[in-house]
Amino acid sequence: MNIIAVVEYVRAQQWRKEQLAIDLVLALVARGHHVTLLCDAIEDTSVLEQRSIESAGSLTVRMHRPNRKRNDGRARSFAWWARTVVQQIGHDAEISGIETPVVISLTPTVCGQVWLPIARDPRGALTRVLQSPNPLSMGMELARERSEFVASIACTEAMRAYRAGRILHALPIGAEHKTQCSRLRIGNDKDSVAGVGFISPLSSRLNRDELVEMRQTARARLRAMLSLAQDATLLAMSLNSHDLNAIDSVFAGVALIEPEARPILVITGSMAGSIDALACKHGISDHVRLIGPTNHMELVLLGSHAALHPGSIAPPRAPLGRFLADATFTHTSIIAGPNASGRELAENHGVLVDAHEPGAWRDAIASALHKATHLKPGSADVSVCQTAPAIEHYLRNVLKLTLSRI
């Protein structure tokens, strides 16, 4: 099958959301499809070379602005370019008598026949700016976030095209076209859109059979890196899609645990100043280690006894559920808070917290750690959490829900 994949800007770090789009594109190529990747730019082109695969398919990369700077986003310009290139490819396909490509868009700024927006929708950030009660602050924020403002316009235009049924796809230039768009979302969608589940990015580069022997090595290595005793109890925690109120509630719950039984929180992400202030507020500074964003999430999860996702006060804007999906893939116990992305993965075998109450967090953490610490060293407790699907299984789900409906 001929496929056009629209991804926009691709950052190099493995923990970036765009890497999931690259996983999907490479998985399509591995299945023998011929894929044309349209993007504004790729921050590090070696990201494709390092993860190159041998298959019957092919990958062609076309970039709008190859030398684009990281913060130089021009969403409407890219959207116009992508639509134009899609039309040109469709026109060339018709002249050559080859199969008309199917357009899979993985960005919120371009609507394709298959639309799975992976990148963050900038309209949420714009809404928060416009809610500012101070006109001067609002103007300064709009000036600083002008690229977000332009991106939100592009997202609105794409949504209008979707709702009107006017999807710009691979047809000759100037031709009248109208087709149904299959709009998907990560997770379980409650609207009129199909949900395609969650996916662990680790599944694209790790073999599940290797995890058992990796766990013991990871536990020793992580504790050595953090200068902790080898018998220290660690609790992995991610800051993605969280707000400070949720984190404050978790820290208050940790403070209620007796010091000799209190776990060390190994936190990935940024917000160092805020995290330090909250840790001091609750008197648990000695039990918090902020390691920042990492490309080695498997080390953090395999080296910890459990994984905690606080969730947020309001539903997350971009619910990819990667952290909890990674935890399920590595068979790490899950503690999921209200509105946590991927909370569904913990509904049967994880520990759920239904309210941001310190006592609830204390009990949930104690329950998860009690079960985890009674496992044999190096073992993987499959009953702790559901198995996160591998990229191939996830891709089959996407194709089943979309391509059959075009």
N, C-alpha and C positions, 0 to 999 in steps of 0.2 A: 504494500500500500504506500502511496505517496502522501506524506504528511508535512504540513508546515506548522512548526512550533514557535510561538511568540513568547519571549521570556523577558524582554526589556534589559535592565542592567544586571550583570552577574558579578557579585562580590566574590572574592577569593576564599574567604574563611569558610570552613566546613560547617560551622554552626549557623551560617546565614540561611534564610528561608529560600533564597534562590537556588541553593544547592539541591533542594528537593526537585526543582524543575529540571536541573541537569540530570539527576538520577532517572527521572521519567524519560527524558529524551534518549539517554544512553540505553535504557531498557527497551525502548521502541526499536532502536537500531539493532540491539542484540536479538530481537525477534524477527529480524529480516526486513524491517520497513526502511524506506528511503526517506530520510528526514532532512528538511531544510530548517535550520535554526535562525530565527530573526531576533536580533537583540540590538540594543543601543550601543553596548560595548561589553567586553569581558575584561574585568580588572586584571586578571592573570590568565592568559590563554593556555598556560601549562595545565590548568585545571582539567582541560579535556585530554591533553596528552598523557597526563599521569593516570587517568582513568580510562584510557583507550581500551577498546575491546575488539576481538576478532568476531566477525559475524558476516552473514550474507547481506546485511543492510549497508546503508551508507549515510554519512552525515556531512552536510554542507552548511557552513556557517557564514552568514551575511550580517555585517555590522553597519549600523547607521553612522555612528561617530566613534571609530576605533580608538581615538586618542582622548576620549571624554574623561574629564576629571570626576572624582567620586561624587562630589556634591553639586555637580553641574547638571542637574536633572532638567530635561525639557520634555515633559510628558506629552504635550499636545503635538510637538514636532515629531516625536518618535511614533505616536499613534498614526499620524498622517502618513509618515514614511512606511510604516508597516502595512497599512491598508493599500497603499500604492504598489508595494512590492508583491503583496498577495495577488492583486489583480493582474500584474504583469506575469507572474508565474502561471496563473490560471489561463491567461491568454496564450502563453507559449505552449502550455500543455494541450490546449485545444487545437492549435495549429499543427503540433507534432503528432496529434492523435493518440496521446498517452493518457493515462488515468488522471482525472482531475483531482488535485490534492485536497485532503481534508485539513481544515485549519483548527488546530488546538491552541487556544490562548491560555497562557498561565499567568497573565498579568491583568489587573483590574482596569487598565486603561485601554485595552483593545478587546472587542467582543468577537469571538470566533464561533464556528459551528459547534465546537466543544469548548466550553468556557469553564476553566477551573482556576479562579484567581488565587494565586499562592502568596503574592506579595501583599504587604499591608495596604489596606484601603486608606488613602490620605484624607478622606473626607472626615474621618473621626478627629484627626488633629486640627483640621480647619474649624470644625464645630466647637471644639474647646476654646480656640482663640476667639471666635465670635461671641462666646458667652462671657467674655471678660467684661466686668462692669466699668472698667476704666477705658475711655476712648483712646487716650494716649498710649496706654499699654497695648491695646488692641492693634493700633496702627503700627507700633514698633514690631509686634509679633508677626503681623502680616508681611511687613517688609523683610523680616528675617526668614520667614517661611514662605517666601514667594514661590519657590519651586513646588511646595506642597499645595499652594493655592491653584497653580496651573494644573497640577496632577489631579486635583479634585474635580476640576472642570472636565478633564479628559475622562475621568471615571464616570461622571454624570452623563456625558455624551455617549459613552459605551453602554450604559444602562438604558438610556433612551432607545438606542438602536435595538437592544435585546427585547425590550418591552414592545416595540413596534414591529418586531419580526423582520427588521431590515438588517440582516447580518451580512457584512461585507466579506464575501468568501471568494474562492478561486473560480471566478467566471470572467469572460472577456470584458475588457474595459468598456463602460457605457451600457452594458447589458442590463436589462431589468431583472432583478433577482429578489426572491423572497424565500427564506427557508427557516425552519424551526431550529432554534439554538438549544442545545442541551447544556444547561447551566448547572454546575456541580459545586459542592463545597466539601472541605475536609470535615470528617466527623459525621454526625447524624443530623441532617437538616430537618427542621420542623415546618418550613414553608413549603412552597410548591417546587422545591429544588431537591434533586437527589443527593444524598450524602454518600461518600465513597470511603468512609472509615478513616482510620489513622495509620500512619506509617512511621516506622523507625528508620531514620537516615543511617543508623549503624548497620542495618540489615544489608545495605548495598556494598559494605566493605568488610564485614566480619562474618565468619562461619559460626553458626550456632553451636556446632559440635566442639569448637575450640574454647567456648566460654567457661566450661567447668575448670579446665586446667589454667585458664587465664585468671580466674578469680583469686586464687591464693597468691599468685605473683602480684596482682594488682593491689591487693590489700596491704602487702608488705611495702610495695613501692610507694603507694599514696601516703602511708604513715611516715615513711622515711622522708618524703618530700616536704611534709608539713611539720617535721620534727616532733612527731607524736609517738607515744609508746605503741608497741605492736598489738597490745590488747585493747587499745582505745576503741570506743564505740562511735562510729561515724554515721551521720545522717546527711545525705546529699539533698541539696535544695537549689532550685533554679529561680532566677529573678524575672524570667520572661513573663510578660503579661500580668505582672503583679502590681498592686499599689501598696503604699506604705501602711495603710490601715490593716490590710491583710497580714503583712509581715509583722507589724506591731503585735497583732493578736497571737501569731505563732511564737514570737519571742517571749511574750507574757506566759504562754503555756509551758515553754521550755524552762522558764525561771521557776515554775511551780514544782519541777522535778527535783528530787533530792540531789545535791551536788555530786555525791559519789556515783549516782546512776545517770547523771545528766550526759547526753550525747554531745559530741562535737559537731556543729553544723558546718558542713563544707559547701559553701555557696558559690555558684557560678553566675556570672553577670557583672554588671557595673554598679553604680549607686553607692560607691564606697563610703562617702561622707554620711549619707543617710543611714546606712547599715551600722556604721560605727556609733552614731548617735543613739539609735534604737537599742543597740547592744549595751551601751553604757546606761541607758535609762532603766533597763531591766536587770542590770548587774550580771550579764552573762558574756562580757567581752572575752573572757578566757575560753569560752566555749564556741566562739565564732571564728571561722577562717574563710575570708573572701578571696577566692583565687582568680576572679575575673572570667571573661569569656575564654572558652577552651575548645581546641580542636580534638581533644581526647576525652570526650564524654564517657567512653567506655571505661577508662581508668577510674573516673570519679564514681560511676555507678557500681562497677565490679568491686571497687575498694570500700564501698559503704555497706552498712547493714540494711538500710532502707532509703527510699527516695520520697521526698515530700514536695508537693505542689500546693502552695497556699491558696491558689485561685485569686479571685479579686472580688471587690464589693459588687461590681457590675459584670455582666458577661464580657468575655474577652473580645477584642475587635478582630483578631486574626487567629482563630482557634485551630492551630495546626496540631496541637497535642504532641509535639515531638518529644518533650522531656519524659512524659509518662509512657509514650510508645517505646522510647529507648529503654526505660526501666523494665517494661514488660519483656522486651526482647532479651535483656540480660538477666531475666528472672530475679529482679530486685523487688523487694516488698514495696508496696505503694501506699502512700497516705495522701489522699486527695481532698482538697477543701472545696467550698462552694464556688461554682462557676469555673472550676479548674479545667483547662483545655485537656481533653482526653479522659475526663472523669469517668466516662463510660467503661474504660478499660479496667477500672478498679471496682466496679459495681458488684461483681460476683466474688472476687478473691482478694480485693484490697481492703483498706480501712478508709471509710468515708467520714468526713466531718461536715455536718450540715449547717453549722453556724460558726461565726468567728468569735468563739468563746474560749478564753484561755484554758478553762477546765476541760473542754472538749478536745483541744489540741494535746493537752497533757495526757489524757487517757488514750488517744489514738496513737501517739508516739510510743507510749509504754507498751501498748498491745502489739504494734508492728515490731518493735525491737525485741520483745520477749520471744516472739516466734522466730525472728531472724537469728538471734543469738543461740538458739537451741538446734540449729542446723549443724551438720557435720562440716568441718573445714573443707572449703573448696566445692561443696555440693551446690546444686542448683535446685531450689524448691519450686518445681513446676506448678504446684498447687497454689502458690502465693498469688499469682496473677495470671491473667490470660496471655496467650502468646500473641505478640504483635506480628502482623503479617509482614512477610518479606516483600521486597520491591516488586518482584515478579507477580506475586499473588495480588498485590495492590493494583498493579498495572492491568491485570486481567479484569479486576473489578471495574476500573475506570472505563476500559474498552467495552465491557459488557453493558454498562449503563449508558454509554454515549454513542459509539459508532453504529450500533444496531438501530438507533433511532434517527439516523440522518438519512 
